[in-house]
Amino acid sequence: MPWDLSPFADAGLTPDLLESLLGEHETRVRPELRRLWDYYRNPADAPARRGSRLRAPLASGGNPGPAAASLAQASGLPHRLMKPAADPSEGPREIVIENDIAWRIDALVDFACGKAPEIRSAAPDPGRRAEIDAALDAAWRRSGGPSLLQEACLLACVYGSVDFVLREGPDPAVEIIEPTRAVPVLDAGDYRRLLAYVIHVPKGGATSGGSDVQPAAPRWFAEMFRRRSAPPDTRPPEVVEILAPGHRQVYDEGKLVVDDPLTLGELPVVHVQNAAQPFAFAGLSDVEPLIPLQDELNTRLSDRAHRVTLQSFNMFLARGIEPPRAAGEALRVAPGQVWFADNPDADIKAFGGDGDSPSETRHIDELREAMDKTSGVSPVVIGVIRERLGHLSSENALRLTLSGILSKTARKRQAFGAAIERLCRLVLASLDRAGTLRTAPAERGVSVRWPDPLPIDDRARLSAALMKRELGVPAERVLAELGYAGTDDPSR
């Protein structure tokens, strides 16, 4: 591809380096990220595009069942469950897929960003604070409002990180960039410092990898040279956007369509890690540690379904009894019939049925408990209480019960709060450059206050509000926290 990267010389971005980064992202990074999303979402069409582990049974003429042929998490089941039956008359093996990952991730998002934070200017002058607050509120509404943070938090929980890009101008807006499109260009001496930022979007969702199976280490080098040596009409169509502190380029199918300077003087990208990963730019995903536990749970549930199917029918064994005949035909042994015989040793025994398996039940329960510990999210957060947990009407008891998810919520809010503060500074700087709202650097600070993730009793909220007023907190702020701000109608 004919790259013209002279504006990015200060960032050290060369055509060879860019091709290398894009090749590695397509063949290694994106398939790994797509696997995380498939395990969270568990889409019904995933094996058709991921299925190297599922294609072998299907190609050999077997039918692993509707669940295995459609759900993404079926790719983690062992081969003994997915292979075709030896006897075609037996039919497909019953497969059970229970997605215990999605509701845990959704609960984390609801606790962390289910309620929008309050963003207020920290400018010294009250009049300027109101003007800046209005400008920031307009910018956040243009960017998506509260749903912007919820979507970003979900992507961070699944992928491990998420990026925000500011689109500068008279009406600046914030855009979410998921890691499947993000190709960071990092400083070789500091993994936290971005020199440039590349957004890679294959058209139509096409990728060069074509599978979620991780390739061998040298494969992305071969893919890089294949891309560079392929004729232009055989390369996958794509859009590549390159951002640097002072310049922006967009390539559409190899053609340079945008070549503009940027005026902020810094890279308009804010990176958020879901959980800190030492010495790595990417964060830790909440989905990844749950994958082996989810695979084991689905395996044991499928085994139990198979056992229940085999043992769900009662059968009878008659010994020492001559079967009676009706109309010249022997009657079969069946329930609801009266038998009699002269043989004192005759008996009828029933066998089969779904016998209890305590060890199997215990193992499945332990798997779910392990997922609770690993994720920090227990069924209590969605109202499922199977055991006596004490007096949950006490706020302290409830917080102690939910300490795992509350600690994760605090960590996520700390990361997103810092990102919001920097984004607001970038928005105000962009408005200042465009002449829409002039601000000094000292006026661009903001405070971010998050609401309590747990429901609070109205009496406790009113008591806290009265104490804040006694301490001198402005009345308008107290009313806003109570939800009474923004109206002059005393009846509302």
TORDRENNU-575936 format. One record per residue (C-alpha): x, y, z. Coordinates in nm, 3 decimals. Layout:
% residues N
@x X&y Y&z Z .
...
% end
This chain:
% residues 492
@x 0.000&y 0.000&z 0.000 .
@x 0.146&y 0.341&z -0.091 .
@x 0.175&y 0.501&z 0.252 .
@x 0.274&y 0.869&z 0.276 .
@x 0.380&y 0.887&z 0.641 .
@x 0.611&y 1.188&z 0.629 .
@x 0.383&y 1.387&z 0.870 .
@x 0.441&y 1.116&z 1.133 .
@x 0.820&y 1.116&z 1.121 .
@x 0.841&y 1.253&z 1.478 .
@x 0.645&y 0.950&z 1.598 .
@x 0.885&y 0.712&z 1.423 .
@x 0.606&y 0.563&z 1.213 .
@x 0.738&y 0.414&z 0.889 .
@x 0.559&y 0.208&z 0.621 .
@x 0.739&y -0.109&z 0.734 .
@x 0.644&y -0.052&z 1.098 .
@x 0.283&y 0.025&z 1.007 .
@x 0.251&y -0.290&z 0.794 .
@x 0.404&y -0.492&z 1.076 .
@x 0.159&y -0.353&z 1.333 .
@x -0.141&y -0.409&z 1.106 .
@x -0.033&y -0.764&z 1.024 .
@x 0.011&y -0.857&z 1.388 .
@x -0.322&y -0.698&z 1.479 .
@x -0.511&y -0.889&z 1.209 .
@x -0.359&y -1.232&z 1.267 .
@x -0.301&y -1.239&z 1.642 .
@x -0.471&y -0.961&z 1.838 .
@x -0.811&y -0.944&z 1.670 .
@x -0.883&y -1.323&z 1.681 .
@x -0.801&y -1.329&z 2.052 .
@x -1.030&y -1.034&z 2.118 .
@x -1.308&y -1.185&z 1.908 .
@x -1.286&y -1.503&z 2.114 .
@x -1.343&y -1.299&z 2.432 .
@x -1.649&y -1.132&z 2.281 .
@x -1.786&y -1.466&z 2.158 .
@x -1.764&y -1.614&z 2.507 .
@x -1.944&y -1.312&z 2.652 .
@x -2.212&y -1.281&z 2.384 .
@x -2.229&y -1.654&z 2.294 .
@x -2.375&y -1.578&z 1.949 .
@x -2.555&y -1.849&z 1.759 .
@x -2.359&y -1.800&z 1.437 .
@x -2.007&y -1.790&z 1.581 .
@x -1.891&y -2.148&z 1.502 .
@x -1.962&y -2.095&z 1.134 .
@x -1.680&y -1.840&z 1.122 .
@x -1.468&y -1.960&z 1.413 .
@x -1.521&y -2.329&z 1.395 .
@x -1.192&y -2.508&z 1.326 .
@x -1.276&y -2.724&z 1.628 .
@x -1.632&y -2.773&z 1.511 .
@x -1.577&y -2.812&z 1.139 .
@x -1.406&y -3.151&z 1.173 .
@x -1.711&y -3.333&z 1.318 .
@x -1.946&y -3.160&z 1.075 .
@x -1.729&y -3.237&z 0.771 .
@x -1.719&y -3.605&z 0.857 .
@x -2.094&y -3.635&z 0.824 .
@x -2.182&y -3.624&z 1.193 .
@x -2.427&y -3.394&z 1.362 .
@x -2.315&y -3.270&z 1.704 .
@x -2.661&y -3.128&z 1.776 .
@x -2.827&y -2.788&z 1.734 .
@x -2.657&y -2.628&z 2.033 .
@x -2.308&y -2.733&z 1.926 .
@x -2.370&y -2.626&z 1.568 .
@x -2.478&y -2.277&z 1.666 .
@x -2.344&y -2.149&z 1.998 .
@x -1.996&y -2.003&z 2.039 .
@x -1.919&y -2.163&z 2.375 .
@x -1.961&y -2.508&z 2.222 .
@x -1.611&y -2.466&z 2.082 .
@x -1.476&y -2.524&z 2.434 .
@x -1.639&y -2.865&z 2.477 .
@x -1.417&y -3.176&z 2.460 .
@x -1.401&y -3.385&z 2.145 .
@x -1.585&y -3.676&z 2.303 .
@x -1.899&y -3.462&z 2.322 .
@x -1.866&y -3.317&z 1.973 .
@x -1.766&y -3.623&z 1.771 .
@x -2.033&y -3.803&z 1.563 .
@x -2.212&y -4.098&z 1.718 .
@x -2.075&y -4.440&z 1.621 .
@x -2.427&y -4.556&z 1.540 .
@x -2.617&y -4.304&z 1.321 .
@x -2.944&y -4.429&z 1.472 .
@x -2.842&y -4.295&z 1.812 .
@x -2.885&y -3.935&z 1.694 .
@x -2.687&y -3.635&z 1.817 .
@x -2.555&y -3.613&z 2.169 .
@x -2.742&y -3.366&z 2.384 .
@x -2.534&y -3.054&z 2.449 .
@x -2.610&y -2.806&z 2.729 .
@x -2.465&y -2.453&z 2.711 .
@x -2.530&y -2.229&z 3.012 .
@x -2.376&y -1.884&z 2.971 .
@x -2.268&y -1.786&z 3.322 .
@x -2.034&y -1.515&z 3.190 .
@x -2.280&y -1.268&z 3.035 .
@x -2.487&y -1.190&z 3.343 .
@x -2.174&y -1.141&z 3.553 .
@x -2.028&y -0.893&z 3.304 .
@x -2.363&y -0.713&z 3.276 .
@x -2.379&y -0.686&z 3.655 .
@x -2.029&y -0.533&z 3.665 .
@x -2.134&y -0.275&z 3.405 .
@x -2.456&y -0.196&z 3.591 .
@x -2.270&y -0.137&z 3.917 .
@x -1.985&y 0.063&z 3.764 .
@x -2.164&y 0.279&z 3.505 .
@x -2.534&y 0.203&z 3.542 .
@x -2.581&y 0.550&z 3.691 .
@x -2.422&y 0.846&z 3.518 .
@x -2.163&y 1.041&z 3.718 .
@x -2.199&y 1.408&z 3.796 .
@x -1.939&y 1.610&z 3.603 .
@x -1.887&y 1.965&z 3.725 .
@x -1.635&y 2.231&z 3.639 .
@x -1.369&y 2.316&z 3.895 .
@x -1.314&y 2.671&z 3.763 .
@x -1.268&y 2.928&z 4.042 .
@x -1.535&y 3.167&z 3.914 .
@x -1.900&y 3.053&z 3.966 .
@x -2.017&y 3.223&z 3.648 .
@x -1.751&y 3.050&z 3.443 .
@x -1.837&y 2.718&z 3.606 .
@x -2.196&y 2.740&z 3.482 .
@x -2.081&y 2.829&z 3.130 .
@x -1.827&y 2.545&z 3.119 .
@x -2.077&y 2.296&z 3.264 .
@x -2.323&y 2.378&z 2.984 .
@x -2.054&y 2.330&z 2.718 .
@x -1.942&y 1.997&z 2.865 .
@x -2.300&y 1.872&z 2.897 .
@x -2.360&y 1.954&z 2.530 .
@x -2.041&y 1.771&z 2.427 .
@x -2.137&y 1.458&z 2.625 .
@x -2.489&y 1.462&z 2.480 .
@x -2.345&y 1.480&z 2.128 .
@x -2.123&y 1.184&z 2.213 .
@x -2.405&y 0.962&z 2.336 .
@x -2.475&y 1.071&z 2.690 .
@x -2.487&y 0.810&z 2.970 .
@x -2.492&y 0.523&z 2.719 .
@x -2.142&y 0.623&z 2.605 .
@x -1.990&y 0.525&z 2.940 .
@x -2.200&y 0.211&z 2.965 .
@x -2.088&y 0.091&z 2.623 .
@x -1.726&y 0.178&z 2.699 .
@x -1.740&y -0.004&z 3.033 .
@x -1.883&y -0.315&z 2.867 .
@x -1.608&y -0.316&z 2.604 .
@x -1.342&y -0.269&z 2.873 .
@x -1.481&y -0.557&z 3.082 .
@x -1.482&y -0.791&z 2.783 .
@x -1.164&y -0.687&z 2.601 .
@x -0.958&y -0.557&z 2.894 .
@x -0.933&y -0.197&z 2.773 .
@x -1.108&y 0.067&z 2.567 .
@x -1.004&y 0.396&z 2.406 .
@x -1.173&y 0.732&z 2.363 .
@x -1.088&y 0.957&z 2.069 .
@x -1.183&y 1.324&z 2.065 .
@x -1.306&y 1.457&z 1.733 .
@x -1.202&y 1.822&z 1.763 .
@x -1.377&y 2.122&z 1.613 .
@x -1.640&y 2.384&z 1.702 .
@x -1.867&y 2.102&z 1.824 .
@x -1.626&y 1.840&z 1.961 .
@x -1.749&y 1.488&z 2.032 .
@x -1.605&y 1.178&z 2.193 .
@x -1.591&y 0.847&z 2.005 .
@x -1.536&y 0.498&z 2.149 .
@x -1.267&y 0.286&z 1.982 .
@x -1.281&y -0.081&z 2.077 .
@x -0.954&y -0.279&z 2.081 .
@x -1.059&y -0.475&z 1.771 .
@x -1.000&y -0.154&z 1.573 .
@x -0.720&y 0.001&z 1.779 .
@x -0.353&y -0.034&z 1.683 .
@x -0.139&y 0.170&z 1.926 .
@x 0.209&y 0.289&z 1.832 .
@x 0.398&y 0.285&z 2.163 .
@x 0.724&y 0.435&z 2.277 .
@x 0.989&y 0.162&z 2.285 .
@x 1.114&y 0.292&z 2.620 .
@x 0.776&y 0.350&z 2.787 .
@x 0.483&y 0.114&z 2.725 .
@x 0.241&y 0.375&z 2.864 .
@x 0.331&y 0.650&z 2.618 .
@x 0.145&y 0.668&z 2.287 .
@x 0.341&y 0.812&z 1.996 .
@x 0.066&y 0.762&z 1.739 .
@x -0.264&y 0.582&z 1.710 .
@x -0.401&y 0.377&z 1.420 .
@x -0.768&y 0.284&z 1.373 .
@x -0.800&y -0.016&z 1.142 .
@x -1.147&y -0.099&z 1.010 .
@x -1.186&y -0.387&z 0.760 .
@x -1.488&y -0.324&z 0.540 .
@x -1.770&y -0.573&z 0.576 .
@x -1.609&y -0.722&z 0.885 .
@x -1.360&y -0.922&z 0.676 .
@x -1.030&y -1.019&z 0.834 .
@x -0.730&y -1.194&z 0.697 .
@x -0.719&y -1.445&z 0.978 .
@x -1.058&y -1.610&z 0.921 .
@x -1.037&y -1.812&z 1.242 .
@x -1.014&y -1.757&z 1.614 .
@x -0.744&y -2.018&z 1.655 .
@x -0.423&y -1.843&z 1.757 .
@x -0.162&y -1.879&z 1.481 .
@x 0.195&y -1.978&z 1.535 .
@x 0.429&y -1.696&z 1.636 .
@x 0.593&y -1.640&z 1.295 .
@x 0.262&y -1.643&z 1.108 .
@x 0.192&y -1.273&z 1.139 .
@x 0.531&y -1.200&z 0.980 .
@x 0.432&y -1.412&z 0.682 .
@x 0.094&y -1.239&z 0.674 .
@x 0.265&y -0.901&z 0.675 .
@x 0.476&y -0.987&z 0.371 .
@x 0.175&y -1.144&z 0.199 .
@x -0.018&y -0.820&z 0.241 .
@x 0.269&y -0.607&z 0.115 .
@x 0.337&y -0.826&z -0.190 .
@x -0.026&y -0.892&z -0.286 .
@x -0.166&y -0.706&z -0.587 .
@x -0.384&y -0.409&z -0.488 .
@x -0.701&y -0.569&z -0.623 .
@x -0.659&y -0.881&z -0.404 .
@x -0.605&y -0.707&z -0.070 .
@x -0.899&y -0.698&z 0.171 .
@x -1.080&y -0.361&z 0.155 .
@x -1.012&y -0.154&z 0.463 .
@x -1.008&y 0.193&z 0.613 .
@x -0.698&y 0.300&z 0.807 .
@x -0.694&y 0.620&z 1.013 .
@x -0.367&y 0.746&z 1.162 .
@x -0.355&y 1.000&z 1.445 .
@x -0.052&y 1.181&z 1.583 .
@x -0.022&y 1.488&z 1.809 .
@x -0.023&y 1.724&z 1.510 .
@x -0.169&y 1.537&z 1.215 .
@x -0.443&y 1.302&z 1.094 .
@x -0.465&y 1.085&z 0.784 .
@x -0.735&y 0.850&z 0.654 .
@x -0.673&y 0.584&z 0.388 .
@x -0.976&y 0.426&z 0.218 .
@x -0.883&y 0.110&z 0.024 .
@x -0.528&y 0.236&z -0.018 .
@x -0.618&y 0.590&z -0.122 .
@x -0.536&y 0.892&z 0.093 .
@x -0.871&y 1.067&z 0.142 .
@x -0.801&y 1.285&z 0.449 .
@x -0.477&y 1.465&z 0.527 .
@x -0.541&y 1.733&z 0.789 .
@x -0.345&y 1.893&z 1.073 .
@x -0.461&y 1.866&z 1.434 .
@x -0.453&y 2.175&z 1.654 .
@x -0.460&y 2.042&z 2.010 .
@x -0.087&y 1.983&z 2.027 .
@x -0.135&y 1.642&z 2.189 .
@x -0.271&y 1.305&z 2.083 .
@x -0.653&y 1.318&z 2.126 .
@x -0.669&y 0.961&z 2.259 .
@x -0.751&y 0.852&z 2.615 .
@x -0.674&y 0.490&z 2.706 .
@x -0.862&y 0.311&z 2.985 .
@x -0.751&y -0.020&z 3.133 .
@x -1.021&y -0.240&z 3.281 .
@x -0.771&y -0.377&z 3.533 .
@x -0.406&y -0.284&z 3.543 .
@x -0.165&y -0.527&z 3.379 .
@x 0.196&y -0.452&z 3.478 .
@x 0.426&y -0.347&z 3.193 .
@x 0.152&y -0.382&z 2.931 .
@x -0.057&y -0.128&z 2.744 .
@x -0.362&y -0.355&z 2.731 .
@x -0.557&y -0.428&z 3.049 .
@x -0.694&y -0.748&z 3.194 .
@x -1.028&y -0.881&z 3.075 .
@x -1.299&y -0.996&z 3.314 .
@x -1.401&y -1.265&z 3.062 .
@x -1.067&y -1.437&z 3.009 .
@x -1.026&y -1.601&z 3.355 .
@x -1.384&y -1.730&z 3.335 .
@x -1.341&y -1.917&z 3.005 .
@x -1.187&y -2.243&z 3.143 .
@x -1.446&y -2.253&z 3.423 .
@x -1.727&y -2.194&z 3.173 .
@x -1.596&y -2.474&z 2.951 .
@x -1.584&y -2.715&z 3.245 .
@x -1.934&y -2.614&z 3.357 .
@x -2.079&y -2.670&z 3.009 .
@x -1.901&y -3.005&z 2.989 .
@x -2.044&y -3.127&z 3.320 .
@x -2.393&y -3.002&z 3.237 .
@x -2.379&y -3.187&z 2.904 .
@x -2.259&y -3.504&z 3.080 .
@x -2.544&y -3.477&z 3.329 .
@x -2.797&y -3.429&z 3.050 .
@x -2.665&y -3.743&z 2.879 .
@x -2.685&y -3.942&z 3.202 .
@x -3.037&y -3.822&z 3.275 .
@x -3.144&y -3.915&z 2.922 .
@x -3.013&y -4.270&z 2.962 .
@x -3.162&y -4.320&z 3.309 .
@x -3.489&y -4.130&z 3.282 .
@x -3.703&y -4.431&z 3.190 .
@x -3.807&y -4.697&z 3.444 .
@x -3.777&y -5.058&z 3.331 .
@x -3.915&y -5.374&z 3.494 .
@x -3.770&y -5.720&z 3.528 .
@x -4.011&y -6.007&z 3.600 .
@x -3.862&y -6.328&z 3.741 .
@x -4.041&y -6.661&z 3.799 .
@x -4.363&y -6.540&z 3.637 .
@x -4.522&y -6.685&z 3.333 .
@x -4.648&y -6.388&z 3.131 .
@x -5.026&y -6.397&z 3.095 .
@x -5.174&y -6.405&z 2.753 .
@x -5.456&y -6.207&z 2.604 .
@x -5.603&y -6.312&z 2.274 .
@x -5.317&y -6.553&z 2.232 .
@x -5.045&y -6.285&z 2.276 .
@x -4.816&y -6.248&z 2.575 .
@x -4.861&y -5.924&z 2.773 .
@x -4.550&y -5.718&z 2.830 .
@x -4.427&y -5.618&z 3.172 .
@x -4.557&y -5.264&z 3.229 .
@x -4.680&y -5.048&z 3.517 .
@x -5.051&y -5.052&z 3.603 .
@x -5.090&y -5.428&z 3.561 .
@x -5.173&y -5.693&z 3.824 .
@x -4.957&y -6.004&z 3.822 .
@x -4.995&y -6.329&z 4.010 .
@x -4.804&y -6.657&z 4.016 .
@x -4.776&y -6.975&z 4.221 .
@x -4.398&y -6.946&z 4.242 .
@x -4.301&y -6.816&z 4.590 .
@x -3.969&y -6.685&z 4.452 .
@x -4.130&y -6.477&z 4.179 .
@x -4.078&y -6.102&z 4.191 .
@x -4.078&y -5.789&z 3.973 .
@x -3.801&y -5.536&z 4.012 .
@x -3.794&y -5.184&z 3.873 .
@x -3.465&y -5.030&z 3.772 .
@x -3.346&y -4.723&z 3.586 .
@x -3.469&y -4.369&z 3.641 .
@x -3.262&y -4.065&z 3.719 .
@x -3.053&y -4.176&z 4.012 .
@x -2.909&y -3.918&z 4.245 .
@x -2.544&y -3.828&z 4.187 .
@x -2.422&y -3.619&z 4.484 .
@x -2.064&y -3.592&z 4.360 .
@x -2.181&y -3.457&z 4.022 .
@x -2.407&y -3.199&z 4.186 .
@x -2.130&y -3.097&z 4.425 .
@x -1.885&y -3.053&z 4.138 .
@x -2.124&y -2.829&z 3.943 .
@x -2.192&y -2.618&z 4.254 .
@x -1.818&y -2.582&z 4.316 .
@x -1.767&y -2.466&z 3.958 .
@x -2.028&y -2.195&z 4.004 .
@x -1.868&y -2.092&z 4.334 .
@x -1.531&y -2.071&z 4.159 .
@x -1.684&y -1.841&z 3.897 .
@x -1.827&y -1.628&z 4.180 .
@x -1.482&y -1.593&z 4.337 .
@x -1.301&y -1.532&z 4.009 .
@x -1.541&y -1.269&z 3.881 .
@x -1.626&y -1.110&z 4.216 .
@x -1.995&y -1.133&z 4.116 .
@x -2.228&y -1.369&z 4.300 .
@x -2.596&y -1.438&z 4.221 .
@x -2.686&y -1.213&z 4.516 .
@x -2.628&y -0.905&z 4.298 .
@x -2.922&y -1.001&z 4.075 .
@x -3.149&y -1.101&z 4.363 .
@x -3.088&y -1.477&z 4.366 .
@x -3.055&y -1.577&z 4.733 .
@x -3.033&y -1.951&z 4.784 .
@x -2.911&y -1.956&z 5.141 .
@x -2.967&y -1.757&z 5.458 .
@x -2.733&y -1.458&z 5.447 .
@x -2.836&y -1.281&z 5.764 .
@x -3.021&y -0.953&z 5.799 .
@x -2.969&y -0.797&z 5.457 .
@x -3.184&y -0.500&z 5.559 .
@x -2.867&y -0.369&z 5.725 .
@x -2.668&y -0.156&z 5.481 .
@x -2.339&y -0.272&z 5.633 .
@x -2.438&y -0.639&z 5.596 .
@x -2.535&y -0.581&z 5.233 .
@x -2.205&y -0.408&z 5.158 .
@x -2.012&y -0.688&z 5.324 .
@x -2.200&y -0.945&z 5.114 .
@x -2.126&y -0.751&z 4.794 .
@x -1.771&y -0.651&z 4.886 .
@x -1.626&y -0.827&z 4.580 .
@x -1.828&y -0.642&z 4.318 .
@x -1.806&y -0.313&z 4.512 .
@x -1.425&y -0.326&z 4.512 .
@x -1.424&y -0.393&z 4.136 .
@x -1.672&y -0.109&z 4.089 .
@x -1.446&y 0.132&z 4.277 .
@x -1.146&y 0.032&z 4.066 .
@x -1.334&y 0.073&z 3.738 .
@x -1.475&y 0.408&z 3.843 .
@x -1.129&y 0.532&z 3.936 .
@x -1.001&y 0.448&z 3.586 .
@x -1.302&y 0.594&z 3.406 .
@x -1.306&y 0.899&z 3.631 .
@x -0.949&y 0.984&z 3.533 .
@x -1.042&y 0.931&z 3.166 .
@x -1.343&y 1.162&z 3.198 .
@x -1.129&y 1.436&z 3.353 .
@x -0.878&y 1.420&z 3.068 .
@x -1.151&y 1.406&z 2.803 .
@x -1.313&y 1.717&z 2.950 .
@x -0.979&y 1.897&z 2.933 .
@x -0.946&y 1.797&z 2.568 .
@x -1.302&y 1.910&z 2.492 .
@x -1.243&y 2.251&z 2.651 .
@x -0.909&y 2.285&z 2.472 .
@x -1.080&y 2.207&z 2.140 .
@x -1.352&y 2.463&z 2.209 .
@x -1.084&y 2.717&z 2.294 .
@x -0.892&y 2.648&z 1.971 .
@x -1.211&y 2.680&z 1.767 .
@x -1.307&y 3.006&z 1.942 .
@x -1.639&y 2.864&z 2.063 .
@x -1.556&y 2.897&z 2.434 .
@x -1.236&y 3.062&z 2.549 .
@x -1.085&y 2.904&z 2.859 .
@x -0.753&y 2.919&z 3.036 .
@x -0.574&y 2.593&z 3.120 .
@x -0.648&y 2.650&z 3.489 .
@x -1.022&y 2.655&z 3.414 .
@x -1.033&y 2.316&z 3.242 .
@x -1.032&y 2.098&z 3.548 .
@x -1.346&y 1.906&z 3.647 .
@x -1.468&y 1.701&z 3.940 .
@x -1.636&y 1.365&z 3.883 .
@x -1.875&y 1.238&z 4.150 .
@x -2.020&y 0.890&z 4.117 .
@x -2.352&y 0.793&z 4.278 .
@x -2.366&y 0.508&z 4.525 .
@x -2.411&y 0.181&z 4.335 .
@x -2.635&y 0.041&z 4.610 .
@x -2.988&y 0.162&z 4.682 .
@x -3.004&y 0.396&z 4.979 .
@x -3.300&y 0.442&z 5.208 .
@x -3.477&y 0.776&z 5.159 .
@x -3.441&y 0.863&z 5.527 .
@x -3.068&y 0.804&z 5.511 .
@x -3.041&y 1.019&z 5.196 .
@x -3.235&y 1.306&z 5.357 .
@x -3.031&y 1.284&z 5.676 .
@x -2.708&y 1.297&z 5.475 .
@x -2.842&y 1.596&z 5.280 .
@x -2.922&y 1.785&z 5.601 .
@x -2.573&y 1.720&z 5.735 .
@x -2.420&y 1.844&z 5.408 .
@x -2.619&y 2.167&z 5.434 .
@x -2.498&y 2.213&z 5.790 .
@x -2.141&y 2.173&z 5.664 .
@x -2.197&y 2.448&z 5.407 .
@x -2.250&y 2.249&z 5.087 .
@x -2.447&y 2.467&z 4.839 .
@x -2.819&y 2.399&z 4.833 .
@x -2.831&y 2.353&z 4.454 .
@x -2.572&y 2.075&z 4.476 .
@x -2.761&y 1.900&z 4.755 .
@x -3.087&y 1.922&z 4.562 .
@x -2.917&y 1.789&z 4.249 .
@x -2.791&y 1.487&z 4.442 .
@x -3.145&y 1.426&z 4.566 .
@x -3.284&y 1.454&z 4.212 .
@x -3.478&y 1.777&z 4.261 .
@x -3.265&y 2.006&z 4.045 .
@x -3.355&y 2.141&z 3.700 .
@x -3.713&y 2.259&z 3.767 .
@x -3.876&y 2.570&z 3.911 .
@x -4.217&y 2.407&z 3.955 .
@x -4.266&y 2.355&z 4.330 .
@x -4.523&y 2.084&z 4.265 .
@x -4.266&y 1.858&z 4.097 .
% end
